[in-house]
Amino acid sequence: MGKIGWGEMLLLLIVLLLLFGAKKLPELARALGKSLNEFKKGKDEGDGNEKPDTSKQDPSGIKPDAKV
């Protein structure tokens, strides 16, 4: 269980064809591909910026320019 077979894939394609029509399916596939590419690009850009810059923080937790 978990893998999609040929029968299920064919049934899904027929249902999509009936719902959206033959002209709309290529547009939907193109839009899905573009959105996946944008998601991957954003994910790759976000991977490098995970840790905040703590080099300017005081270990005591007080900001250096804070007035006491």
Biotite code that builds the C-alpha atoms (Angstrom):
import biotite.structure as struc

atoms = struc.array([
    struc.Atom([0.000, 0.000, 0.000], chain_id="A", res_id=1, res_name="MET", atom_name="CA", element="C"),
    struc.Atom([1.203, 3.522, -0.667], chain_id="A", res_id=2, res_name="GLY", atom_name="CA", element="C"),
    struc.Atom([2.248, 3.228, -4.299], chain_id="A", res_id=3, res_name="LYS", atom_name="CA", element="C"),
    struc.Atom([-0.062, 4.381, -7.059], chain_id="A", res_id=4, res_name="ILE", atom_name="CA", element="C"),
    struc.Atom([-0.544, 1.823, -9.817], chain_id="A", res_id=5, res_name="GLY", atom_name="CA", element="C"),
    struc.Atom([-1.398, 2.277, -13.466], chain_id="A", res_id=6, res_name="TRP", atom_name="CA", element="C"),
    struc.Atom([-5.108, 1.808, -12.862], chain_id="A", res_id=7, res_name="GLY", atom_name="CA", element="C"),
    struc.Atom([-5.290, 4.516, -10.241], chain_id="A", res_id=8, res_name="GLU", atom_name="CA", element="C"),
    struc.Atom([-3.170, 6.862, -12.357], chain_id="A", res_id=9, res_name="MET", atom_name="CA", element="C"),
    struc.Atom([-5.439, 6.333, -15.377], chain_id="A", res_id=10, res_name="LEU", atom_name="CA", element="C"),
    struc.Atom([-8.566, 6.904, -13.287], chain_id="A", res_id=11, res_name="LEU", atom_name="CA", element="C"),
    struc.Atom([-7.084, 10.098, -11.853], chain_id="A", res_id=12, res_name="LEU", atom_name="CA", element="C"),
    struc.Atom([-6.204, 11.355, -15.344], chain_id="A", res_id=13, res_name="LEU", atom_name="CA", element="C"),
    struc.Atom([-9.728, 10.670, -16.601], chain_id="A", res_id=14, res_name="ILE", atom_name="CA", element="C"),
    struc.Atom([-11.292, 12.484, -13.644], chain_id="A", res_id=15, res_name="VAL", atom_name="CA", element="C"),
    struc.Atom([-8.982, 15.483, -14.159], chain_id="A", res_id=16, res_name="LEU", atom_name="CA", element="C"),
    struc.Atom([-9.786, 15.509, -17.866], chain_id="A", res_id=17, res_name="LEU", atom_name="CA", element="C"),
    struc.Atom([-13.514, 15.521, -17.125], chain_id="A", res_id=18, res_name="LEU", atom_name="CA", element="C"),
    struc.Atom([-13.222, 18.231, -14.472], chain_id="A", res_id=19, res_name="LEU", atom_name="CA", element="C"),
    struc.Atom([-10.932, 20.692, -16.225], chain_id="A", res_id=20, res_name="PHE", atom_name="CA", element="C"),
    struc.Atom([-11.088, 19.834, -19.925], chain_id="A", res_id=21, res_name="GLY", atom_name="CA", element="C"),
    struc.Atom([-8.317, 19.107, -22.413], chain_id="A", res_id=22, res_name="ALA", atom_name="CA", element="C"),
    struc.Atom([-7.346, 22.767, -22.922], chain_id="A", res_id=23, res_name="LYS", atom_name="CA", element="C"),
    struc.Atom([-6.928, 23.568, -19.244], chain_id="A", res_id=24, res_name="LYS", atom_name="CA", element="C"),
    struc.Atom([-4.745, 20.583, -18.224], chain_id="A", res_id=25, res_name="LEU", atom_name="CA", element="C"),
    struc.Atom([-1.489, 21.786, -19.873], chain_id="A", res_id=26, res_name="PRO", atom_name="CA", element="C"),
    struc.Atom([-1.942, 25.216, -18.302], chain_id="A", res_id=27, res_name="GLU", atom_name="CA", element="C"),
    struc.Atom([-2.472, 23.653, -14.877], chain_id="A", res_id=28, res_name="LEU", atom_name="CA", element="C"),
    struc.Atom([0.584, 21.406, -15.290], chain_id="A", res_id=29, res_name="ALA", atom_name="CA", element="C"),
    struc.Atom([2.724, 24.377, -16.359], chain_id="A", res_id=30, res_name="ARG", atom_name="CA", element="C"),
    struc.Atom([1.563, 26.441, -13.384], chain_id="A", res_id=31, res_name="ALA", atom_name="CA", element="C"),
    struc.Atom([2.256, 23.531, -11.029], chain_id="A", res_id=32, res_name="LEU", atom_name="CA", element="C"),
    struc.Atom([5.776, 23.140, -12.439], chain_id="A", res_id=33, res_name="GLY", atom_name="CA", element="C"),
    struc.Atom([6.512, 26.853, -12.038], chain_id="A", res_id=34, res_name="LYS", atom_name="CA", element="C"),
    struc.Atom([5.246, 26.879, -8.472], chain_id="A", res_id=35, res_name="SER", atom_name="CA", element="C"),
    struc.Atom([7.368, 23.830, -7.588], chain_id="A", res_id=36, res_name="LEU", atom_name="CA", element="C"),
    struc.Atom([10.452, 25.527, -9.047], chain_id="A", res_id=37, res_name="ASN", atom_name="CA", element="C"),
    struc.Atom([9.755, 28.687, -7.045], chain_id="A", res_id=38, res_name="GLU", atom_name="CA", element="C"),
    struc.Atom([9.275, 26.612, -3.896], chain_id="A", res_id=39, res_name="PHE", atom_name="CA", element="C"),
    struc.Atom([12.581, 24.801, -4.417], chain_id="A", res_id=40, res_name="LYS", atom_name="CA", element="C"),
    struc.Atom([14.369, 28.085, -5.121], chain_id="A", res_id=41, res_name="LYS", atom_name="CA", element="C"),
    struc.Atom([12.957, 29.666, -1.960], chain_id="A", res_id=42, res_name="GLY", atom_name="CA", element="C"),
    struc.Atom([13.850, 26.591, 0.076], chain_id="A", res_id=43, res_name="LYS", atom_name="CA", element="C"),
    struc.Atom([17.436, 26.655, -1.190], chain_id="A", res_id=44, res_name="ASP", atom_name="CA", element="C"),
    struc.Atom([17.762, 30.373, -0.421], chain_id="A", res_id=45, res_name="GLU", atom_name="CA", element="C"),
    struc.Atom([16.321, 29.871, 3.058], chain_id="A", res_id=46, res_name="GLY", atom_name="CA", element="C"),
    struc.Atom([18.723, 27.056, 3.959], chain_id="A", res_id=47, res_name="ASP", atom_name="CA", element="C"),
    struc.Atom([21.696, 29.429, 4.235], chain_id="A", res_id=48, res_name="GLY", atom_name="CA", element="C"),
    struc.Atom([19.970, 31.869, 6.603], chain_id="A", res_id=49, res_name="ASN", atom_name="CA", element="C"),
    struc.Atom([18.747, 29.559, 9.355], chain_id="A", res_id=50, res_name="GLU", atom_name="CA", element="C"),
    struc.Atom([20.916, 30.806, 12.227], chain_id="A", res_id=51, res_name="LYS", atom_name="CA", element="C"),
    struc.Atom([20.608, 34.438, 13.338], chain_id="A", res_id=52, res_name="PRO", atom_name="CA", element="C"),
    struc.Atom([23.720, 36.568, 13.697], chain_id="A", res_id=53, res_name="ASP", atom_name="CA", element="C"),
    struc.Atom([24.642, 36.331, 17.395], chain_id="A", res_id=54, res_name="THR", atom_name="CA", element="C"),
    struc.Atom([28.138, 37.814, 17.101], chain_id="A", res_id=55, res_name="SER", atom_name="CA", element="C"),
    struc.Atom([26.906, 41.260, 18.220], chain_id="A", res_id=56, res_name="LYS", atom_name="CA", element="C"),
    struc.Atom([24.891, 39.977, 21.169], chain_id="A", res_id=57, res_name="GLN", atom_name="CA", element="C"),
    struc.Atom([26.148, 40.279, 24.730], chain_id="A", res_id=58, res_name="ASP", atom_name="CA", element="C"),
    struc.Atom([26.137, 36.927, 26.602], chain_id="A", res_id=59, res_name="PRO", atom_name="CA", element="C"),
    struc.Atom([24.212, 38.562, 29.439], chain_id="A", res_id=60, res_name="SER", atom_name="CA", element="C"),
    struc.Atom([21.253, 39.055, 27.123], chain_id="A", res_id=61, res_name="GLY", atom_name="CA", element="C"),
    struc.Atom([21.331, 42.861, 27.358], chain_id="A", res_id=62, res_name="ILE", atom_name="CA", element="C"),
    struc.Atom([21.701, 44.788, 24.136], chain_id="A", res_id=63, res_name="LYS", atom_name="CA", element="C"),
    struc.Atom([24.926, 46.842, 24.071], chain_id="A", res_id=64, res_name="PRO", atom_name="CA", element="C"),
    struc.Atom([23.146, 50.055, 23.128], chain_id="A", res_id=65, res_name="ASP", atom_name="CA", element="C"),
    struc.Atom([20.349, 49.665, 25.704], chain_id="A", res_id=66, res_name="ALA", atom_name="CA", element="C"),
    struc.Atom([20.160, 52.342, 28.398], chain_id="A", res_id=67, res_name="LYS", atom_name="CA", element="C"),
    struc.Atom([20.112, 51.050, 31.939], chain_id="A", res_id=68, res_name="VAL", atom_name="CA", element="C"),
])
